[in-house]
């Protein structure tokens, strides 16, 4: 009798609910759903969101946010007594649990390639990429001759282990998805930072990643929005130029468009962030999430400007 058989026997008892818990080790959610298809529900537990993290640590909100952006939201981080202990925990978790499990479970033949993909994705969170582009990068910089199909399979393994999440590009007016390129976000920034030695702390991308995870935690579907503007090229011809909206957020009949902007310091920067909203052509809420303002306010176009921490702590903002 297998473990799954035993659980199925328990299911038949009328006065018993069965809950199976676990991490990525040996039994990913995909395995469980395969064995119990049609007879189970998946409850996915994410790392702590900022509101949960802040409720545990308290104190100054900005200091808590900086710690959260650096060490992430894995609950055991809260029990580690020092910065060194937190870093060592995250580094050990990555190498001793995640990588070993993926290599063992998926029978990875090229662990060196898997780790290079990890490094590339961790270094470029929130940037557009695809397996072909990664394969070309590995070929030119590491002399690794690896097919795009292999890269795609390895990325799937990383997603299956809850290390990364993919956000697809969506043509807002055309109402269709692009095949590629897409964006990849780290499920936990502490693990991402540990992988790159806590060095690459570019807050624009980190803030965007935190915002993406927050929207997923709130059970929205999240896409990268693409709209088109008419511009004139060097020959004087009118051409369609794509503009990006960081997040198109949907849940049932609800929709919102969100730009993540760490700081807007010039009129040109403000124009680049806000202009894509005008190209959407509908009246769903439009929000610019920023780190450089205090109180929230609406501009003349009805666009909400809100501080990042206020957004993270306001569950009803959308």
ZIFEN-V899624 format. One record per backbone hydrogen bond with DSSP energy under -1.0 kcal/mol. NH is the residue of the N-H (numbers start at 1). CO is the residue of the C=O. Records with the same first field share a line. If there is no record, write none. Layout:
NH->CO + CO
This chain:
6->2
7->3
8->4
9->5
10->6
11->7
13->10
16->13
27->25
32->28
33->29
34->30
35->31
36->32
39->36
48->73
53->49
54->50
55->51
57->53
58->54
64->60
65->61
66->62
67->63
68->64
69->65
70->66
71->67
72->68
77->74
78->75
79->76
80->77
86->82
87->83
88->84
89->85
90->86
91->87
92->88
93->89
94->90
95->91
96->92
97->93
98->93
99->94
101->97
102->98
103->99
104->100
105->101
106->102
108->103
114->110
115->111
116->112
117->113
118->114
119->115
120->116
121->117
122->118
123->119
126->184
127->124
129->182
134->130
135->131
136->132
137->133
138->134
139->135
140->136
141->137
142->138
144->138
146->144
151->147
152->148
153->149
154->150
155->151
156->152
157->153
158->154
159->155
160->156
161->157
162->159
163->158
165->185
167->183
170->224
171->176
172->226
175->171
178->169
182->129
183->167
185->165
187->163
192->188
193->189
194->190
195->191
196->192
197->194
198->193
201->199
206->202
207->203
208->204
209->205
210->206
211->207
212->208
213->209
214->210
215->211
216->212
217->213
218->214
219->216
220->215
221->250
223->248
224->168
225->245
226->170
227->243
229->241
231->239
233->237
236->233
239->231
241->229
243->227
245->225
247->258
248->223
249->256
250->221
251->254
254->251
256->249
257->285
258->247
259->287
261->289
270->266
271->267
272->268
273->269
274->270
275->271
277->274
280->277
287->257
288->304
289->259
290->306
291->262
297->305
299->303
302->299
304->286
305->297
306->288
308->290
311->307
312->308
313->309
317->314
